Amino acid sequence: MGCVASKLEEEQEVVSICRERKRLLKLAVERRYALAEAHCRYCQSLYAVAAAIKLFVARHSSPTSPFLITFPPPPPPTEQNVITNPMFLEQGPSESTTHEAIACESGGSTTSSDSSEEEETKEEERERSKFLGKAELEESGSDDVKVVDGVANGSQCEQKGLTVIDTPERGRELLEALKDIEDHFVRAYDSGKDVSRMLEANRVYLQSGLEEIKENSTKLIQAITWHRSASSSKPSCKSLVASSSKSPSTWTEYKNDLFDEYGGMDSGSHSLTLGRLYAWEKKLYEEIKSGDSTWKIYERKCSRLRNQDVRGDDELAMDKTRAAVKDLYAGILVAIRSAESISKRIEKLRDEELQPQIVELLKGLTHTWKIMLESHETQNKILFEVKSFACTAYGKFCNDSHRLATLQLEAEIHNWCACFTEYVAAQKAYVEALHGWLTKFLVPEVEFYSRRSRSSAAPYRPTGPPLLVICHNWLSSMENLPSGSVSFALRSFSKDVRALWTQQGEEQQQKRKVDNLAKQLDRRTLAMQKTETRFLESKLIEFKTDQESEHHNQLLTEKKDQLDIFRKKLDMEKEKHHKCMQETQRITLSGFQTGFSTVFKSITEFSKASMKMYNDLVNCSESAGKLDNQSYIEGAQFEKIDI
């Protein structure tokens, strides 16, 4: 009974391995879509930060600037998983941010006692209304972040030198420095377009990412040529799962118009290669499962034949059972040959299509992060040179447009952080799925249809298929990337921007308080002047006693004293407002000098580590391609046992 139980466990394990391989490859197909989407979102977040910086600089440079910026519409719901643009996904401000911006806008404009300042405030109010109205109008129709009135696009950015301009010894001014920083964000965004093309981010993610595979599975399977053989040799079934045979496959000769239509890499379509692999894995699982069922029936028939022989049953019954056994055995051989054929096609597809595509993707990522490293290093140098913040608008007032620009910047920093975390997680998840699938090729070759128990499994060998070595090193290296420090720095800077937004609100409230007091002072001064005029007129027209005159003089003196007290109160509030302006200026300069600089330092370290990781993986793949994989094959061999 022990031998039977061991044999059944072995048979079930082979089916389980095939089922697991199919599951892992299906997971890799789905996670490739997630990686493509995450990469696009991350690149788009860089562009959105550039647009937010452009808005921040424009609003803080001139209170009546005609600068206008429209933001893209929100991305499609995540449950649909649709990527409509190969370069980036549209990213809009969050709902909470929109509500806050509207609340900020409805707070009212500042007023002034001077009529010219009131007119300027009305003009600013009209400008803000135009700004918000345009943003809402573009919400439904914008396909991209469109910056109007001087916003540089990607190609224009490439025309520029994108170098740190020599600055005087006194340092750079913050707003001028932010303009250069914005250009490098656009350059970093442009650097990700090649990888988006490689990942075919424009392909629509269908149900589970596999509907197109299911739709063409019949055509895929038609490429299989079934070789039925009556040979009595008994090849290992586990070798069908784990062999590394290099026999030719008919797949490369099989062409499908659908497959020829797409392809984001020089080495072919990565998406469709995974789809083909999944279709073959699914077919292999079905063959192994069917063969396992046939084998169980075969064993029962063999047992019946032996019992009939022991009992001495009539020859006719034994011949009938013997014929059934032979038919089942022939069916088992056919299943084995079919599984061998499928297994070889999977290996050929893995080594001749998937591996070159992964290597090409790694080269693309190396180039992308090299440019990002240069951009972020330059941005950090620019911020290091910043020594002052000369905001002309603060000399007049801090209005809602300033707070709206600050709020938009905070929202995009939040989005940048979220997209960065999503990108790192998506890449790791994809490599994990691919690595898990490849490890299932590392199993010892054991006689499946054996009467003896299976030998112990071979240990994990890093000298397996070259692609396994690449994915193993990729997964290990990702654990050492300093992604945590980047997320922490982005969250910290987001808090700094939020503190600036809060301080701008306090300054705005203080300015409104000063304006209200100034209005009251104007009214009281006017009333005092009218009272004095009436008193003088009545004094000339009517005769008043000295006592009455003294009483009127005393009243005028009291009102003048009250007016002086009120004027002193206004001066005190003006002083508070001046201190608020200084504090806003300090928080702005400090926040960008420390918070934004920390972000660039951390993202520079991450970019440097990423570029090195991808470059090492490319070198590893080139070295692995020159080595003979014979040691892997020999290390996985066990003695075959015939029936």
C-alpha positions as CSV (number, residue, x, y, z in Angstrom):
1,M,0.0,0.0,0.0
2,G,2.9,2.3,0.7
3,C,4.3,2.0,-2.8
4,V,0.8,2.6,-4.3
5,A,0.4,5.7,-2.1
6,S,3.8,7.0,-3.1
7,K,3.1,6.4,-6.8
8,L,-0.2,8.3,-6.6
9,E,1.5,11.2,-4.9
10,E,4.1,11.4,-7.6
11,E,1.4,11.4,-10.3
12,Q,-0.6,14.1,-8.6
13,E,2.6,16.1,-8.2
14,V,3.3,16.2,-11.9
15,V,-0.3,17.4,-12.6
16,S,0.1,19.9,-9.8
17,I,3.4,21.2,-11.3
18,C,1.7,21.8,-14.7
19,R,-1.3,23.4,-13.0
20,E,1.0,25.7,-11.1
21,R,3.0,26.6,-14.2
22,K,-0.2,27.5,-16.0
23,R,-1.4,29.6,-13.0
24,L,1.9,31.5,-12.7
25,L,2.1,32.3,-16.4
26,K,-1.4,33.6,-16.4
27,L,-0.4,35.7,-13.4
28,A,2.6,37.0,-15.4
29,V,0.3,37.9,-18.3
30,E,-1.9,40.0,-16.0
31,R,1.0,41.6,-14.2
32,R,2.6,42.6,-17.4
33,Y,-0.4,44.8,-18.1
34,A,-0.2,46.1,-14.5
35,L,3.5,46.9,-15.0
36,A,2.8,48.8,-18.3
37,E,0.1,50.8,-16.6
38,A,2.2,51.6,-13.6
39,H,5.1,52.7,-15.7
40,C,2.9,55.0,-17.7
41,R,1.3,56.4,-14.6
42,Y,4.7,57.1,-13.1
43,C,5.9,59.0,-16.2
44,Q,2.7,60.9,-16.3
45,S,3.1,61.9,-12.7
46,L,6.5,63.5,-13.5
47,Y,4.8,65.5,-16.3
48,A,2.0,66.5,-13.9
49,V,4.5,67.7,-11.3
50,A,6.1,69.8,-14.1
51,A,2.8,71.4,-14.9
52,A,2.0,72.1,-11.3
53,I,5.4,73.8,-10.9
54,K,4.7,75.9,-13.9
55,L,1.4,77.0,-12.4
56,F,3.1,77.7,-9.0
57,V,5.8,79.8,-10.6
58,A,3.3,81.8,-12.8
59,R,0.9,82.5,-10.0
60,H,3.6,83.6,-7.6
61,S,5.5,85.7,-10.2
62,S,2.6,88.1,-11.0
63,P,-0.8,88.5,-9.3
64,T,-2.5,89.4,-12.6
65,S,-0.6,87.1,-14.9
66,P,-2.7,85.9,-17.9
67,F,-1.1,82.5,-17.5
68,L,-3.5,79.7,-18.0
69,I,-3.1,76.0,-17.5
70,T,-5.6,73.2,-18.1
71,F,-5.4,69.8,-16.4
72,P,-6.1,66.4,-18.0
73,P,-9.3,64.5,-17.3
74,P,-9.2,61.8,-14.6
75,P,-7.9,58.3,-15.7
76,P,-10.4,55.6,-16.5
77,P,-11.6,53.5,-13.6
78,T,-8.9,51.0,-12.4
79,E,-11.3,48.1,-12.6
80,Q,-11.4,48.6,-16.4
81,N,-7.7,48.5,-16.7
82,V,-7.7,50.3,-20.0
83,I,-4.6,52.1,-21.4
84,T,-5.5,54.2,-24.3
85,N,-2.2,55.9,-24.9
86,P,1.2,54.2,-25.3
87,M,3.1,57.1,-23.8
88,F,1.1,57.9,-20.7
89,L,-2.2,57.6,-18.8
90,E,-4.1,60.8,-18.2
91,Q,-3.9,61.8,-14.6
92,G,-6.3,64.4,-13.1
93,P,-6.5,66.0,-9.7
94,S,-8.1,64.1,-7.0
95,E,-11.7,64.7,-5.9
96,S,-10.7,65.9,-2.5
97,T,-8.3,68.3,-4.1
98,T,-11.0,69.7,-6.4
99,H,-13.3,70.3,-3.4
100,E,-10.6,72.0,-1.5
101,A,-9.7,74.2,-4.5
102,I,-13.4,75.2,-4.9
103,A,-13.6,75.9,-1.2
104,C,-10.5,78.0,-1.4
105,E,-11.9,79.9,-4.4
106,S,-15.2,80.7,-2.7
107,G,-13.5,82.4,0.2
108,G,-13.8,85.8,-1.5
109,S,-11.2,88.2,-2.7
110,T,-9.2,90.7,-0.8
111,T,-10.3,94.3,-0.6
112,S,-8.6,97.5,-0.1
113,S,-9.4,101.0,1.0
114,D,-7.7,102.4,-2.1
115,S,-10.0,102.4,-5.2
116,S,-7.2,101.4,-7.6
117,E,-6.5,98.3,-5.4
118,E,-10.2,97.5,-5.5
119,E,-10.2,97.6,-9.2
120,E,-7.1,95.4,-9.3
121,T,-8.8,92.9,-7.0
122,K,-11.8,92.7,-9.3
123,E,-9.6,92.1,-12.2
124,E,-7.9,89.3,-10.3
125,E,-11.3,87.9,-9.4
126,R,-12.2,87.8,-13.1
127,E,-8.9,86.1,-13.9
128,R,-9.5,83.4,-11.3
129,S,-13.0,82.8,-12.6
130,K,-11.6,82.4,-16.1
131,F,-8.9,80.0,-14.7
132,L,-11.4,77.7,-13.0
133,G,-13.9,77.9,-15.7
134,K,-11.3,76.9,-18.3
135,A,-10.1,74.1,-16.1
136,E,-13.7,72.7,-15.8
137,L,-14.3,73.1,-19.5
138,E,-11.2,71.2,-20.4
139,E,-12.0,68.4,-17.9
140,S,-14.1,66.5,-20.4
141,G,-12.1,67.0,-23.5
142,S,-8.4,67.3,-22.7
143,D,-6.2,64.5,-23.9
144,D,-3.1,65.7,-22.3
145,V,-1.7,68.3,-19.9
146,K,-1.9,71.4,-22.1
147,V,0.1,74.3,-20.9
148,V,-0.9,77.6,-22.5
149,D,1.1,80.8,-22.9
150,G,4.7,79.6,-22.9
151,V,4.7,76.1,-21.4
152,A,7.4,74.0,-23.0
153,N,6.5,70.6,-24.5
154,G,8.7,67.6,-24.6
155,S,10.3,68.4,-28.0
156,Q,10.9,72.0,-27.1
157,C,12.5,70.8,-23.9
158,E,14.9,68.6,-25.9
159,Q,15.9,71.6,-27.9
160,K,17.1,73.3,-24.8
161,G,20.5,72.8,-23.2
162,L,19.0,71.5,-20.0
163,T,22.1,72.4,-18.0
164,V,22.6,74.3,-14.8
165,I,23.1,78.0,-15.7
166,D,26.0,79.7,-14.1
167,T,24.8,81.7,-11.2
168,P,26.2,84.7,-9.3
169,E,27.8,84.1,-6.0
170,R,24.7,85.4,-4.2
171,G,22.8,82.3,-5.4
172,R,19.7,81.8,-7.5
173,E,16.1,83.0,-6.9
174,L,13.6,80.2,-6.2
175,L,11.1,80.9,-8.9
176,E,13.7,81.2,-11.6
177,A,15.3,77.9,-10.4
178,L,11.9,76.1,-10.5
179,K,11.6,77.0,-14.1
180,D,14.7,75.0,-14.9
181,I,13.6,72.2,-12.6
182,E,10.3,72.0,-14.5
183,D,12.2,71.4,-17.8
184,H,14.1,68.4,-16.3
185,F,10.8,66.9,-15.1
186,V,9.6,67.0,-18.7
187,R,12.9,65.4,-19.9
188,A,12.5,62.6,-17.3
189,Y,9.0,62.1,-18.5
190,D,10.1,61.8,-22.1
191,S,12.8,59.2,-21.2
192,G,10.1,56.7,-20.2
193,K,8.4,56.6,-23.7
194,D,10.6,53.9,-25.1
195,V,9.8,51.5,-22.2
196,S,6.1,52.3,-22.6
197,R,6.4,51.2,-26.2
198,M,8.2,48.0,-25.3
199,L,5.6,47.2,-22.7
200,E,2.9,48.0,-25.4
201,A,1.0,50.2,-23.0
202,N,-1.4,51.1,-25.8
203,R,-2.9,47.6,-25.8
204,V,-6.3,47.3,-24.2
205,Y,-6.4,45.0,-21.2
206,L,-9.2,42.5,-21.9
207,Q,-10.9,40.3,-19.3
208,S,-8.1,38.8,-17.2
209,G,-5.8,39.9,-20.1
210,L,-6.5,36.5,-21.7
211,E,-9.6,36.9,-23.9
212,E,-7.4,37.4,-26.9
213,I,-5.5,34.3,-26.0
214,K,-8.6,32.3,-25.7
215,E,-9.9,33.7,-28.9
216,N,-6.8,32.5,-30.8
217,S,-6.1,29.3,-28.8
218,T,-7.6,27.2,-31.6
219,K,-5.2,28.7,-34.1
220,L,-2.3,28.2,-31.7
221,I,-3.0,24.5,-31.2
222,Q,-3.3,24.0,-34.9
223,A,0.4,24.5,-35.1
224,I,1.0,21.3,-33.2
225,T,1.9,18.3,-35.3
226,W,0.9,15.1,-33.5
227,H,3.4,12.3,-33.9
228,R,1.8,9.0,-32.8
229,S,4.3,6.3,-32.1
230,A,4.1,2.7,-31.1
231,S,7.5,2.7,-29.6
232,S,7.8,0.7,-26.4
233,S,10.3,3.2,-24.9
234,K,9.1,4.9,-21.8
235,P,10.2,8.6,-21.6
236,S,9.8,10.4,-18.3
237,C,6.7,12.5,-17.9
238,K,8.5,14.9,-15.6
239,S,11.0,15.4,-18.3
240,L,8.2,16.8,-20.4
241,V,7.8,19.5,-17.7
242,A,11.4,20.2,-17.0
243,S,13.5,19.2,-20.0
244,S,15.6,21.7,-21.8
245,S,15.6,20.1,-25.2
246,K,16.6,22.3,-28.2
247,S,14.6,20.4,-30.8
248,P,13.0,22.7,-33.5
249,S,9.5,24.0,-33.0
250,T,6.9,24.6,-35.7
251,W,5.8,27.7,-33.8
252,T,8.3,30.0,-35.5
253,E,7.0,29.0,-38.9
254,Y,3.4,29.5,-37.8
255,K,2.3,33.0,-38.6
256,N,-0.9,34.8,-37.5
257,D,-2.0,38.1,-38.9
258,L,-3.1,39.3,-35.4
259,F,0.4,38.6,-34.1
260,D,2.2,40.3,-37.0
261,E,0.1,43.4,-36.5
262,Y,1.6,44.3,-33.1
263,G,5.1,44.3,-31.6
264,G,6.6,46.9,-29.3
265,M,10.2,45.5,-29.4
266,D,12.7,44.7,-32.0
267,S,12.6,41.2,-30.7
268,G,8.8,40.9,-31.1
269,S,5.7,41.6,-29.1
270,H,6.3,40.9,-25.4
271,S,2.6,40.7,-24.7
272,L,1.8,38.2,-27.4
273,T,4.8,36.1,-26.5
274,L,3.4,35.7,-23.0
275,G,0.0,34.9,-24.5
276,R,1.4,32.2,-26.7
277,L,3.3,30.7,-23.8
278,Y,0.1,30.7,-21.7
279,A,-1.8,28.9,-24.5
280,W,0.8,26.2,-24.7
281,E,1.0,25.8,-21.0
282,K,-2.8,25.4,-20.9
283,K,-2.6,22.7,-23.6
284,L,0.3,21.0,-21.8
285,Y,-1.7,20.9,-18.6
286,E,-4.7,19.4,-20.4
287,E,-2.5,16.7,-22.0
288,I,-0.8,15.8,-18.7
289,K,-4.1,15.7,-16.9
290,S,-5.7,13.5,-19.6
291,G,-2.7,11.2,-19.6
292,D,-2.9,10.9,-15.9
293,S,-6.5,9.8,-16.1
294,T,-5.6,7.3,-18.8
295,W,-2.8,5.9,-16.7
296,K,-5.1,5.3,-13.8
297,I,-7.5,3.4,-16.0
298,Y,-4.5,1.5,-17.5
299,E,-3.4,0.4,-14.0
300,R,-6.8,-0.8,-13.1
301,K,-7.0,-2.9,-16.3
302,C,-3.5,-4.3,-15.6
303,S,-4.6,-5.3,-12.1
304,R,-7.7,-7.0,-13.5
305,L,-5.7,-8.9,-16.1
306,R,-3.4,-10.2,-13.4
307,N,-6.3,-11.2,-11.2
308,Q,-7.9,-13.0,-14.2
309,D,-4.6,-14.8,-14.8
310,V,-4.4,-15.9,-11.1
311,R,-8.0,-17.1,-11.1
312,G,-7.5,-18.9,-14.4
313,D,-10.4,-17.2,-16.2
314,D,-11.3,-18.2,-19.7
315,E,-9.0,-17.1,-22.5
316,L,-11.6,-15.0,-24.2
317,A,-12.1,-12.7,-21.2
318,M,-8.4,-12.4,-20.8
319,D,-7.9,-11.5,-24.4
320,K,-10.5,-8.8,-24.2
321,T,-8.9,-7.3,-21.1
322,R,-5.4,-7.6,-22.7
323,A,-6.6,-5.7,-25.8
324,A,-8.0,-2.9,-23.7
325,V,-4.7,-2.7,-21.9
326,K,-2.8,-2.4,-25.2
327,D,-5.1,0.4,-26.4
328,L,-4.7,2.3,-23.2
329,Y,-0.9,1.9,-23.4
330,A,-0.9,3.2,-27.0
331,G,-3.0,6.2,-25.8
332,I,-0.5,6.9,-23.1
333,L,2.4,6.9,-25.6
334,V,0.5,9.3,-27.8
335,A,-0.1,11.6,-24.8
336,I,3.5,11.5,-23.9
337,R,4.6,12.4,-27.4
338,S,2.1,15.2,-27.5
339,A,3.3,16.5,-24.2
340,E,6.9,16.3,-25.3
341,S,6.1,18.3,-28.5
342,I,4.3,21.0,-26.5
343,S,7.1,21.1,-23.9
344,K,9.7,21.6,-26.6
345,R,7.7,24.4,-28.1
346,I,7.4,26.1,-24.7
347,E,11.2,25.9,-24.2
348,K,11.9,27.2,-27.7
349,L,9.5,30.1,-27.2
350,R,11.0,30.8,-23.8
351,D,14.6,30.9,-25.0
352,E,14.3,32.4,-28.5
353,E,11.5,35.0,-27.9
354,L,10.9,35.7,-24.2
355,Q,14.5,35.9,-23.1
356,P,15.6,38.4,-25.9
357,Q,12.5,40.5,-25.0
358,I,13.4,40.6,-21.3
359,V,17.0,41.6,-22.2
360,E,15.7,44.3,-24.5
361,L,13.4,45.6,-21.8
362,L,16.3,45.7,-19.3
363,K,18.4,47.7,-21.8
364,G,15.5,50.1,-22.2
365,L,15.1,50.5,-18.5
366,T,18.8,51.1,-18.2
367,H,18.6,54.0,-20.7
368,T,15.5,55.4,-19.1
369,W,16.9,55.5,-15.6
370,K,20.2,56.9,-16.9
371,I,18.4,59.9,-18.2
372,M,16.3,60.2,-15.0
373,L,19.5,60.0,-13.0
374,E,21.0,62.9,-15.0
375,S,17.8,64.9,-14.7
376,H,17.3,64.5,-10.9
377,E,21.0,65.1,-10.3
378,T,20.8,68.4,-12.1
379,Q,17.6,69.3,-10.3
380,N,19.3,68.7,-7.0
381,K,22.2,71.0,-8.0
382,I,19.8,73.7,-9.1
383,L,18.0,73.7,-5.7
384,F,21.4,73.7,-3.9
385,E,22.1,77.1,-5.6
386,V,18.8,78.6,-4.4
387,K,19.4,81.3,-1.8
388,S,16.4,83.7,-2.1
389,F,12.7,83.9,-2.8
390,A,11.6,87.2,-4.3
391,C,7.9,86.9,-4.9
392,T,6.5,90.2,-6.2
393,A,2.9,89.1,-5.5
394,Y,3.6,89.0,-1.8
395,G,4.2,92.7,-1.8
396,K,0.5,93.2,-2.7
397,F,-1.6,90.3,-1.4
398,C,-1.9,86.5,-1.2
399,N,-5.0,85.6,-3.1
400,D,-6.9,82.4,-3.9
401,S,-4.9,81.7,-7.0
402,H,-1.7,81.3,-5.0
403,R,-3.4,78.8,-2.7
404,L,-4.9,77.0,-5.6
405,A,-1.5,76.6,-7.2
406,T,0.0,75.4,-4.0
407,L,-2.9,72.9,-3.5
408,Q,-2.3,71.6,-7.0
409,L,1.4,71.1,-6.4
410,E,0.6,69.2,-3.2
411,A,-1.9,67.0,-5.1
412,E,0.7,66.2,-7.7
413,I,3.4,65.4,-5.2
414,H,0.9,63.0,-3.5
415,N,0.2,61.4,-6.9
416,W,4.0,61.2,-7.7
417,C,4.5,59.3,-4.4
418,A,1.6,56.9,-5.1
419,C,2.6,56.2,-8.7
420,F,6.2,55.6,-7.6
421,T,5.1,53.1,-5.0
422,E,2.8,51.4,-7.5
423,Y,5.5,51.2,-10.1
424,V,8.1,49.5,-7.8
425,A,5.4,47.1,-6.6
426,A,4.2,46.3,-10.1
427,Q,7.7,45.6,-11.4
428,K,8.5,43.3,-8.4
429,A,5.2,41.5,-8.8
430,Y,5.8,40.9,-12.5
431,V,9.3,39.5,-12.0
432,E,8.0,37.3,-9.1
433,A,5.4,35.7,-11.4
434,L,7.9,35.2,-14.2
435,H,10.5,33.8,-11.8
436,G,8.0,31.5,-10.2
437,W,7.1,30.1,-13.6
438,L,10.7,29.6,-14.6
439,T,11.5,27.8,-11.3
440,K,9.0,25.1,-12.3
441,F,11.5,24.0,-15.1
442,L,13.9,23.1,-12.3
443,V,12.6,19.6,-11.3
444,P,14.4,16.3,-11.4
445,E,13.7,14.0,-14.3
446,V,11.9,11.0,-12.8
447,E,10.0,8.2,-14.4
448,F,6.4,9.2,-14.1
449,Y,4.7,6.0,-14.9
450,S,7.0,4.1,-12.5
451,R,6.3,1.3,-10.1
452,R,8.9,2.7,-7.7
453,S,8.7,5.7,-5.5
454,R,10.1,9.0,-6.6
455,S,13.5,10.1,-5.6
456,S,14.1,13.2,-3.6
457,A,13.8,16.5,-5.5
458,A,16.9,18.2,-6.7
459,P,17.9,21.4,-4.9
460,Y,17.4,24.8,-6.5
461,R,20.2,25.4,-9.0
462,P,21.0,29.0,-10.1
463,T,22.4,27.4,-13.3
464,G,19.0,26.7,-14.8
465,P,17.7,28.3,-17.9
466,P,19.5,31.6,-18.5
467,L,16.3,33.6,-18.2
468,L,15.8,32.1,-14.7
469,V,19.2,33.3,-13.6
470,I,18.3,36.8,-14.9
471,C,14.9,36.9,-13.1
472,H,16.4,35.5,-9.9
473,N,19.1,38.2,-9.9
474,W,16.5,40.8,-10.8
475,L,14.2,39.9,-8.0
476,S,17.1,39.8,-5.5
477,S,18.4,43.1,-6.6
478,M,15.0,44.8,-6.3
479,E,15.0,44.0,-2.6
480,N,18.0,46.3,-2.2
481,L,16.7,49.3,-4.0
482,P,16.2,52.4,-1.7
483,S,12.6,52.9,-2.6
484,G,11.5,53.5,1.0
485,S,13.6,56.6,1.3
486,V,12.0,58.0,-1.9
487,S,8.5,57.5,-0.6
488,F,9.4,59.0,2.8
489,A,11.0,62.1,1.2
490,L,7.9,62.6,-1.1
491,R,5.5,62.3,1.8
492,S,7.6,64.8,3.9
493,F,7.8,67.3,1.1
494,S,4.0,67.0,0.6
495,K,3.6,67.9,4.3
496,D,5.8,71.0,3.7
497,V,3.6,72.1,0.8
498,R,0.5,71.6,2.9
499,A,2.1,73.7,5.6
500,L,2.7,76.4,3.0
501,W,-0.9,76.2,1.9
502,T,-2.0,76.6,5.5
503,Q,0.3,79.6,6.1
504,Q,-1.0,81.2,2.9
505,G,-4.5,80.9,4.3
506,E,-3.4,82.5,7.6
507,E,-1.8,85.4,5.6
508,Q,-4.9,85.8,3.5
509,Q,-7.1,85.9,6.6
510,Q,-4.9,88.5,8.1
511,K,-4.9,90.6,5.0
512,R,-8.7,90.5,4.9
513,K,-8.7,91.6,8.5
514,V,-6.5,94.5,7.7
515,D,-8.7,95.4,4.7
516,N,-11.8,95.4,6.9
517,L,-10.2,97.6,9.5
518,A,-9.0,99.9,6.8
519,K,-12.5,100.2,5.5
520,Q,-13.8,100.9,8.9
521,L,-11.1,103.5,9.4
522,D,-12.1,105.2,6.2
523,R,-15.7,105.3,7.2
524,R,-14.9,106.7,10.7
525,T,-12.5,109.3,9.3
526,L,-15.2,110.4,6.8
527,A,-17.8,110.6,9.6
528,M,-15.4,112.6,11.7
529,Q,-14.8,115.0,8.9
530,K,-18.5,115.4,8.4
531,T,-19.0,116.0,12.1
532,E,-16.3,118.7,12.1
533,T,-17.8,120.4,9.1
534,R,-21.3,120.5,10.6
535,F,-19.9,121.9,13.8
536,L,-18.1,124.6,12.1
537,E,-21.1,125.5,9.9
538,S,-23.4,125.6,12.9
539,K,-20.9,127.7,14.8
540,L,-21.0,130.3,12.1
541,I,-24.7,130.3,11.6
542,E,-26.0,129.8,15.2
543,F,-24.9,131.5,18.4
544,K,-23.8,129.0,21.0
545,T,-22.8,129.5,24.5
546,D,-19.3,128.8,25.7
547,Q,-20.6,125.7,27.6
548,E,-22.2,124.3,24.4
549,S,-19.0,125.0,22.4
550,E,-16.9,123.3,25.0
551,H,-19.2,120.3,25.0
552,H,-18.9,120.0,21.2
553,N,-15.2,120.4,21.3
554,Q,-15.0,117.7,23.9
555,L,-17.0,115.3,21.7
556,L,-14.8,116.0,18.8
557,T,-11.7,115.4,20.9
558,E,-13.1,112.0,22.1
559,K,-13.9,110.9,18.5
560,K,-10.4,111.9,17.4
561,D,-8.9,109.9,20.3
562,Q,-11.0,106.9,19.3
563,L,-9.9,107.4,15.7
564,D,-6.3,107.4,16.8
565,I,-6.8,104.3,18.8
566,F,-8.4,102.5,15.9
567,R,-5.6,103.7,13.6
568,K,-3.0,102.2,16.0
569,K,-5.0,99.0,16.0
570,L,-4.9,99.0,12.2
571,D,-1.1,99.6,12.3
572,M,-0.7,96.6,14.7
573,E,-2.7,94.4,12.3
574,K,-0.7,95.6,9.4
575,E,2.5,94.6,11.3
576,K,1.0,91.2,11.9
577,H,0.2,90.9,8.3
578,H,3.8,91.9,7.4
579,K,5.1,89.1,9.7
580,C,2.7,86.6,8.1
581,M,4.1,87.5,4.7
582,Q,7.7,87.0,6.0
583,E,6.7,83.7,7.5
584,T,5.1,82.6,4.2
585,Q,8.2,83.6,2.4
586,R,10.4,81.7,4.9
587,I,8.2,78.5,4.8
588,T,8.3,78.6,1.0
589,L,12.0,79.0,0.7
590,S,12.8,76.5,3.5
591,G,10.3,73.9,2.2
592,F,11.8,73.9,-1.3
593,Q,15.4,74.1,-0.1
594,T,15.1,71.2,2.3
595,G,12.0,69.2,1.4
596,F,12.3,69.2,-2.4
597,S,16.1,68.9,-2.2
598,T,15.7,65.7,0.0
599,V,13.3,64.3,-2.7
600,F,15.9,64.8,-5.4
601,K,18.7,63.3,-3.3
602,S,16.6,60.2,-2.6
603,I,15.3,59.8,-6.1
604,T,18.9,60.3,-7.4
605,E,20.1,57.5,-5.2
606,F,17.3,55.3,-6.4
607,S,17.9,56.1,-10.0
608,K,21.6,55.3,-9.6
609,A,20.9,52.0,-8.0
610,S,18.3,51.1,-10.6
611,M,20.5,52.0,-13.5
612,K,23.3,49.8,-12.0
613,M,20.9,47.0,-11.4
614,Y,19.6,46.9,-15.0
615,N,23.1,47.3,-16.4
616,D,24.3,44.4,-14.3
617,L,21.4,42.3,-15.4
618,V,22.1,43.0,-19.1
619,N,25.8,42.0,-18.5
620,C,24.6,38.9,-16.7
621,S,22.4,37.9,-19.6
622,E,25.2,38.4,-22.1
623,S,27.5,36.2,-20.0
624,A,24.9,33.6,-19.5
625,G,24.3,33.4,-23.3
626,K,27.9,32.4,-23.8
627,L,27.9,29.6,-21.3
628,D,26.9,26.1,-22.0
629,N,23.8,25.0,-20.1
630,Q,24.8,21.3,-20.1
631,S,25.6,21.3,-16.3
632,Y,22.0,22.2,-15.7
633,I,20.7,19.3,-17.8
634,E,23.1,16.8,-16.2
635,G,22.3,18.0,-12.7
636,A,18.6,17.4,-13.2
637,Q,18.9,13.9,-14.6
638,F,17.8,10.8,-12.7
639,E,17.8,7.2,-13.8
640,K,14.8,6.3,-16.0
641,I,12.9,3.2,-15.2
642,D,10.9,1.3,-17.8
643,I,7.6,-0.5,-17.1
